[in-house]
Amino acid sequence: MTLDPGASRPRPSLTPPEFASALAQPRVAAPAAITPPSSAPAPVQIPTAAASHRGRGASVWIIGILVLVLIVLVAYFLTALGPAASLIGMVLAVVPLVGVLFAVRIVDRWEPEPRGLLILAIAWGAIAAVGIALGVDLLLSMVFGPATGSREVLQTVVQAPVVEEFAKGLGVFLIFATARRAFDGPIDGIVYGALVGAGFAFTENIQYFAVSFIEGGATETTTTFFLRGILSPFAHVMFTSVTGFALGLAARRGLSTGQAIGPGLLGLAGAIALHAFWNGSAMFGDFFFLYLTLQVPLFIGFILGVVALRREESRLTRRRLGEYASAGWFTPQEVDMLATSAGRKAALAWARTLRGDRTALMKTFITDATALAATRQRAITGRDPQAAGEERDLLAKTAATRTAMFAP
């Protein structure tokens, strides 16, 4: 969208026009008309557990696989590194993980994903992806022997990026395939990809920190922690986010699991290229020079891209809730409040002044209204056959929450 600051234009309405941009939401089906609310909204109908969680949670078989791989990984670390070094490595690895999780929480705050899927993403990266990478490395070592010379270079610049990004990307794809109703677009894909990458980096850091402690004591451990925990905690996060972004675009366009394989492979190729470039810069060039001249600008560009996607989410929320406002479910002022970060902050501050501090109710109102906008978008794009039932439940919940908020 191109803005002309010098042009004289009227102030835009609360329901802006469709934005024709690369990030714009597709419209492939006409949405059903929104029924105006009755004078006394019906009580909230709690859906059955199966209906409410179908397409929004982890499959039991994935959890079972993670548990089995976790047992093997714990045995491997305790045997290869020892309990003391493993514990030291784990304590140090928690520090960058907390920072990454805090950053991802900010990205995911607009429309939070189901907590179970967020935990699954971290667990897949920390357990399954690491298990796959270690398994491939062990297999190749058994076939070709220890990596030395040119093979060590290939292992660092080719094998590690390909195997690790495939293993991490597989986790994002499984979430896409099994929890489509919680995978709405690029931001969701970035969040899931970032958490898979964060989980992988956590377990990998345990190994690096433990080995450094065994081989060089506190001095070498401090150096390794600075390089991995301070300078590059977001490396794996950024790599796998590229795969997640590509799958998020596929989700936005309503592609099926099979149709999403192509976009997913393109995203995976981008993740592998970034990973290989990162590893190569540490092996062939001046790492700190390339870090400042290339990696830092790349990371800044990544942040700006996430900000642009967040703004698109805000525009989507305003458009969809504006349709409900036209039918009488929300006031224009509520739409304006729900569609901006500043409006939400003001609403929460106002809720704190109400009798008994009704901040929790306002948070629920904001969360449900945002989910309502996303649900309607899924209905419009035709990718969620259960959207109509979820829409009715969310409309009833927002009405009931509003009533409770204004109760004397």
FENVENGI-V929742 format. One record per residue. N is the residue number from 0. PSI is psi in radians with two decimals (NA if undefined). OMEGA is omega in radians with two decimals (999 if undefined). D_FIRST is the distance of its C-alpha to the first C-alpha in Angstrom with 2 decimals. Layout:
N;PSI;OMEGA;D_FIRST + N;PSI;OMEGA;D_FIRST
//
This chain:
0;2.25;3.14;0.00 + 1;2.25;3.14;3.84 + 2;2.44;3.09;6.55 + 3;1.72;-3.07;10.01 + 4;-0.44;-3.07;12.67 + 5;-0.19;-3.10;15.40 + 6;2.56;3.10;14.56 + 7;1.98;-3.08;16.76 + 8;2.60;3.08;15.25 + 9;2.74;3.12;17.11 + 10;2.28;-3.10;16.61 + 11;2.66;3.12;14.52 + 12;3.01;-3.12;16.94 + 13;-0.31;3.09;17.82 + 14;1.58;-3.02;16.53 + 15;2.86;3.11;12.86 + 16;2.95;3.10;11.70 + 17;2.46;-3.13;10.67 + 18;2.03;3.11;7.17 + 19;1.70;-3.13;6.96 + 20;3.00;3.13;6.37 + 21;-0.35;-3.12;9.47 + 22;0.02;-3.04;10.31 + 23;2.64;3.14;10.27 + 24;2.34;3.11;13.87 + 25;2.73;3.10;16.01 + 26;1.76;-3.05;18.24 + 27;-0.08;3.14;21.51 + 28;2.55;3.12;24.00 + 29;2.23;-3.13;24.52 + 30;2.69;3.08;25.25 + 31;2.63;3.12;28.63 + 32;2.52;3.13;29.05 + 33;2.13;-3.14;29.27 + 34;2.22;3.13;32.81 + 35;2.61;-3.13;33.24 + 36;2.66;3.04;35.24 + 37;2.96;-3.13;38.94 + 38;-0.51;3.10;40.56 + 39;1.68;-3.10;41.86 + 40;2.54;-3.13;39.54 + 41;2.66;3.10;41.50 + 42;2.70;3.14;42.42 + 43;2.26;3.10;40.26 + 44;1.96;-3.11;41.36 + 45;2.07;3.14;41.51 + 46;2.79;3.09;40.78 + 47;2.73;-3.10;43.17 + 48;-0.70;-3.11;42.51 + 49;-0.73;-3.10;42.11 + 50;-0.68;-3.06;39.57 + 51;-0.46;-3.08;37.45 + 52;-0.14;-3.12;37.36 + 53;2.19;-3.12;37.21 + 54;0.16;-3.14;34.22 + 55;0.22;-3.10;33.45 + 56;3.00;-3.10;36.24 + 57;2.53;3.09;37.94 + 58;2.56;-3.10;40.60 + 59;-0.63;-3.08;44.15 + 60;-0.55;3.08;44.84 + 61;-0.75;3.12;42.06 + 62;-0.72;3.12;43.56 + 63;-0.75;3.11;46.98 + 64;-0.74;-3.13;45.93 + 65;-0.71;3.14;44.43 + 66;-0.77;-3.13;47.69 + 67;-0.78;-3.14;49.80 + 68;-0.64;3.13;47.74 + 69;-0.73;3.13;47.79 + 70;-0.75;-3.14;51.58 + 71;-0.73;-3.13;51.75 + 72;-0.75;3.13;49.39 + 73;-0.77;3.11;51.38 + 74;-0.70;3.14;54.58 + 75;-0.84;-3.11;53.14 + 76;-0.75;-3.13;52.02 + 77;-0.59;-3.14;55.30 + 78;-0.81;-3.04;57.33 + 79;-0.60;-3.03;55.48 + 80;-0.41;-3.10;54.52 + 81;2.68;-3.09;56.87 + 82;-0.76;-3.05;56.28 + 83;-0.88;-3.13;56.21 + 84;-0.66;3.12;53.69 + 85;-0.70;3.13;51.48 + 86;-0.75;3.10;51.52 + 87;-0.77;3.12;50.66 + 88;-0.69;-3.13;47.80 + 89;-0.73;3.13;46.45 + 90;-0.78;3.13;46.65 + 91;-0.64;-3.11;44.76 + 92;-0.41;3.14;42.14 + 93;-0.55;-3.05;41.35 + 94;-1.00;3.10;40.02 + 95;-0.54;3.13;36.87 + 96;-0.75;3.14;36.43 + 97;-0.75;3.11;36.27 + 98;-0.74;3.13;33.62 + 99;-0.76;-3.13;31.44 + 100;-0.64;3.11;31.99 + 101;-0.73;3.13;31.00 + 102;-0.75;3.13;27.67 + 103;-0.60;3.10;27.00 + 104;-0.67;3.11;28.05 + 105;-0.74;3.14;25.29 + 106;-0.66;-3.03;22.67 + 107;0.03;-3.00;24.42 + 108;-0.50;-3.06;24.99 + 109;-0.88;3.08;22.22 + 110;1.50;-3.02;23.80 + 111;2.43;3.08;26.99 + 112;2.78;3.12;28.38 + 113;2.34;-3.07;32.07 + 114;-0.64;3.14;34.34 + 115;-0.67;3.13;36.52 + 116;-0.60;3.09;33.78 + 117;-0.74;3.10;32.79 + 118;-0.70;3.11;36.46 + 119;-0.74;-3.13;36.73 + 120;-0.81;3.11;33.90 + 121;-0.79;-3.10;35.69 + 122;-0.68;3.13;39.03 + 123;-0.80;3.14;37.98 + 124;-0.74;-3.06;36.81 + 125;-0.44;-3.03;39.86 + 126;-1.17;-3.02;42.40 + 127;-0.83;-3.10;41.60 + 128;-0.73;3.09;39.36 + 129;-0.72;3.12;41.85 + 130;-0.74;3.11;44.70 + 131;-0.81;-3.12;43.27 + 132;-0.77;3.12;42.67 + 133;-0.67;3.13;46.19 + 134;-0.78;3.12;47.73 + 135;-0.74;3.14;46.35 + 136;-0.73;3.12;47.40 + 137;-0.74;-3.14;50.87 + 138;-0.79;-3.14;51.24 + 139;-0.61;3.10;50.38 + 140;-0.65;3.11;52.74 + 141;-0.59;-3.10;55.51 + 142;-0.79;-3.02;55.01 + 143;-0.15;-3.10;54.43 + 144;3.13;-3.13;55.80 + 145;2.52;-3.12;54.25 + 146;2.12;3.08;51.25 + 147;2.74;3.06;52.39 + 148;-2.27;-3.08;51.43 + 149;-0.56;3.12;48.94 + 150;-0.56;3.08;48.67 + 151;-0.65;3.08;47.60 + 152;-0.80;3.11;44.77 + 153;-0.66;3.12;43.73 + 154;-0.69;-3.09;43.97 + 155;-0.75;-2.99;41.62 + 156;-0.42;-3.09;39.01 + 157;-1.04;-3.03;39.19 + 158;-0.90;-3.08;41.09 + 159;-0.87;3.13;39.60 + 160;-0.75;-3.08;35.88 + 161;-0.91;-3.06;36.52 + 162;-0.82;-3.07;38.85 + 163;-0.74;-3.14;37.20 + 164;-0.59;3.05;33.64 + 165;-0.79;-3.11;35.07 + 166;-0.74;3.12;37.07 + 167;-0.76;-3.13;34.19 + 168;-0.54;3.10;31.75 + 169;-0.65;3.11;34.47 + 170;-0.73;3.11;34.34 + 171;-0.70;3.14;30.62 + 172;-0.66;3.11;31.24 + 173;-0.67;3.07;34.21 + 174;-0.73;3.09;32.19 + 175;-0.76;-3.04;29.67 + 176;-0.59;-3.01;32.66 + 177;-0.25;-3.09;34.73 + 178;0.93;-3.04;32.34 + 179;-0.54;-3.10;29.50 + 180;-0.20;3.09;29.16 + 181;0.33;-3.12;28.23 + 182;1.48;-2.96;25.76 + 183;-0.48;-3.05;22.55 + 184;-2.93;-3.06;19.78 + 185;-0.69;3.14;18.79 + 186;-0.75;3.10;19.64 + 187;-0.78;3.12;23.01 + 188;-0.71;3.11;23.61 + 189;-0.73;-3.14;22.95 + 190;-0.86;3.14;25.31 + 191;-0.76;3.12;28.01 + 192;-0.73;-3.14;27.74 + 193;-0.72;-3.12;27.92 + 194;-0.64;3.04;30.96 + 195;-0.79;3.11;32.69 + 196;-0.67;3.12;32.22 + 197;-0.72;3.11;33.50 + 198;-0.74;3.12;36.53 + 199;-0.82;-3.13;37.30 + 200;-0.63;3.14;37.10 + 201;-0.91;-3.12;39.39 + 202;-0.68;3.11;42.17 + 203;-0.68;3.11;41.79 + 204;-0.62;3.08;42.07 + 205;-0.79;-3.12;45.26 + 206;-0.83;-3.12;46.76 + 207;-0.80;-3.11;45.68 + 208;-0.68;3.14;46.86 + 209;-0.78;3.13;50.09 + 210;-0.72;3.10;50.95 + 211;-0.70;3.14;50.30 + 212;-0.69;-3.13;52.62 + 213;-0.73;-3.03;55.30 + 214;-0.58;-3.04;55.21 + 215;0.12;3.10;54.55 + 216;-2.70;-3.05;54.98 + 217;-0.62;-3.08;52.99 + 218;-0.92;-3.13;52.05 + 219;-0.61;3.11;50.35 + 220;-0.70;3.12;48.79 + 221;-0.75;3.12;47.23 + 222;-0.80;3.14;45.76 + 223;-0.71;3.13;44.35 + 224;-0.69;3.13;42.90 + 225;-0.76;-3.10;41.18 + 226;-0.74;-3.03;39.63 + 227;-0.64;-3.07;38.56 + 228;-0.45;-3.09;38.29 + 229;-0.87;-3.07;36.82 + 230;-0.57;-3.01;35.03 + 231;0.82;3.11;33.62 + 232;-0.34;-3.07;33.55 + 233;0.14;-3.08;30.02 + 234;-1.06;3.14;30.80 + 235;-0.60;3.11;31.69 + 236;-0.82;-3.10;29.04 + 237;-0.69;-3.13;26.27 + 238;-0.96;-3.04;27.93 + 239;-0.38;3.08;28.30 + 240;-0.49;3.10;24.87 + 241;-0.76;3.07;23.57 + 242;-0.76;3.12;25.80 + 243;-0.68;3.11;24.71 + 244;-0.78;3.14;20.99 + 245;-0.75;3.10;21.86 + 246;-0.55;3.07;24.03 + 247;-0.69;3.06;21.43 + 248;-0.68;3.09;19.10 + 249;-0.70;3.11;22.27 + 250;-0.72;3.14;22.97 + 251;-0.61;-3.13;19.62 + 252;0.07;3.08;20.34 + 253;0.44;-3.13;23.83 + 254;2.58;3.08;25.75 + 255;3.02;3.13;29.42 + 256;-0.77;3.11;31.17 + 257;-0.74;-3.14;32.42 + 258;-0.42;-3.10;29.13 + 259;-0.14;-3.12;27.52 + 260;-0.76;-3.14;30.09 + 261;-1.00;3.08;28.24 + 262;-0.65;3.13;24.89 + 263;-0.69;3.12;27.11 + 264;-0.61;3.07;29.08 + 265;-0.77;3.08;26.05 + 266;-0.70;3.12;25.03 + 267;-0.69;3.11;28.71 + 268;-0.72;3.09;28.84 + 269;-0.71;3.12;26.07 + 270;-0.74;3.13;27.99 + 271;-0.73;-3.14;31.21 + 272;-0.78;3.11;29.87 + 273;-0.75;-3.13;28.66 + 274;-0.78;-3.14;31.99 + 275;-0.69;3.11;34.03 + 276;-0.72;3.13;32.34 + 277;-0.86;3.14;33.07 + 278;-0.66;3.14;36.67 + 279;-0.63;-3.14;37.17 + 280;-0.54;3.12;36.10 + 281;-0.42;-3.05;38.81 + 282;-0.63;-3.00;41.40 + 283;-0.37;-3.05;40.95 + 284;-3.00;3.06;39.32 + 285;1.82;-3.01;39.32 + 286;-0.82;-3.06;37.65 + 287;-0.63;3.10;36.93 + 288;-0.83;3.13;35.54 + 289;-0.56;3.12;33.19 + 290;-0.78;-3.10;32.35 + 291;-0.66;-3.03;31.21 + 292;-0.43;-3.08;29.53 + 293;-0.86;-3.05;27.86 + 294;-0.75;3.14;28.13 + 295;-0.85;3.07;26.96 + 296;-0.64;3.12;23.74 + 297;-0.72;3.12;23.18 + 298;-0.69;3.09;23.73 + 299;-0.73;3.09;21.35 + 300;-0.65;3.09;18.61 + 301;-0.77;3.13;19.67 + 302;-0.76;3.14;19.39 + 303;-0.64;3.09;15.86 + 304;-0.71;3.10;14.95 + 305;-0.70;3.12;16.85 + 306;-0.73;3.12;15.16 + 307;-0.70;3.12;11.67 + 308;-0.65;3.10;13.56 + 309;-0.68;3.10;15.31 + 310;-0.64;3.09;12.34 + 311;-0.66;3.06;11.51 + 312;-0.70;3.11;15.22 + 313;-0.75;3.12;15.14 + 314;-0.68;3.10;12.67 + 315;-0.80;3.13;14.97 + 316;-0.76;-3.14;17.99 + 317;-0.76;-3.12;16.99 + 318;-0.88;-3.07;16.36 + 319;-0.78;3.13;19.58 + 320;-0.49;3.06;21.72 + 321;-0.58;3.09;20.62 + 322;-0.68;3.08;22.35 + 323;-0.58;3.10;25.43 + 324;-0.66;3.11;25.37 + 325;-0.49;3.13;25.55 + 326;-0.09;3.07;28.63 + 327;0.08;-3.12;30.19 + 328;-0.53;3.11;29.97 + 329;2.76;3.01;27.91 + 330;2.75;3.08;27.51 + 331;-0.60;3.13;24.19 + 332;-0.64;3.11;25.19 + 333;-0.70;3.11;25.71 + 334;-0.79;3.13;22.29 + 335;-0.67;3.13;20.78 + 336;-0.76;-3.06;23.23 + 337;-0.37;-3.01;22.68 + 338;0.06;3.14;18.88 + 339;2.58;3.10;18.82 + 340;-0.70;3.13;20.92 + 341;-0.71;3.12;22.28 + 342;-0.67;3.13;23.30 + 343;-0.72;3.11;25.08 + 344;-0.74;3.13;26.92 + 345;-0.68;3.14;28.06 + 346;-0.72;3.13;29.22 + 347;-0.67;3.10;31.23 + 348;-0.68;3.11;32.77 + 349;-0.70;-3.12;33.78 + 350;-0.54;3.12;35.26 + 351;-0.38;-3.13;37.45 + 352;-0.20;-3.13;39.06 + 353;2.80;-3.10;40.20 + 354;2.19;3.12;43.76 + 355;0.11;-3.13;44.30 + 356;1.65;-3.06;40.84 + 357;0.61;3.12;38.59 + 358;-0.70;-3.12;35.88 + 359;-0.70;3.11;36.59 + 360;-0.70;3.13;36.05 + 361;-0.69;3.09;32.70 + 362;-0.72;3.10;31.60 + 363;-0.73;3.13;32.77 + 364;-0.78;-3.14;30.95 + 365;-0.78;-3.12;27.60 + 366;-0.81;-3.11;28.23 + 367;-0.66;3.13;29.33 + 368;-0.69;3.11;26.53 + 369;-0.73;3.08;23.91 + 370;-0.60;3.11;26.01 + 371;-0.76;3.11;26.14 + 372;-0.75;3.13;22.38 + 373;-0.64;3.12;22.47 + 374;-0.75;3.12;25.57 + 375;-0.63;3.10;24.10 + 376;-0.70;3.09;21.18 + 377;-0.63;3.11;23.95 + 378;-0.72;-3.12;25.77 + 379;-0.71;-3.14;22.93 + 380;-0.08;3.05;22.45 + 381;0.39;-3.07;26.25 + 382;0.10;-3.13;26.91 + 383;1.72;-3.13;29.16 + 384;-0.26;3.13;32.25 + 385;0.13;-3.05;33.28 + 386;-0.63;-3.09;30.18 + 387;-0.78;3.12;32.00 + 388;-0.70;3.12;34.83 + 389;-0.62;3.11;32.68 + 390;-0.79;3.14;30.68 + 391;-0.75;-3.13;34.02 + 392;-0.75;-3.11;35.18 + 393;-0.64;3.07;32.10 + 394;-0.75;3.13;32.16 + 395;-0.68;-3.13;35.84 + 396;-0.77;3.14;35.34 + 397;-0.66;3.10;32.69 + 398;-0.75;-3.14;34.99 + 399;-0.67;3.13;37.98 + 400;-0.72;3.11;36.30 + 401;-0.78;3.13;35.26 + 402;-0.77;3.13;38.87 + 403;-0.60;-3.10;40.27 + 404;-0.58;-3.11;38.09 + 405;0.07;3.14;39.43 + 406;2.49;-3.13;42.96 + 407;NA;999;45.61
//
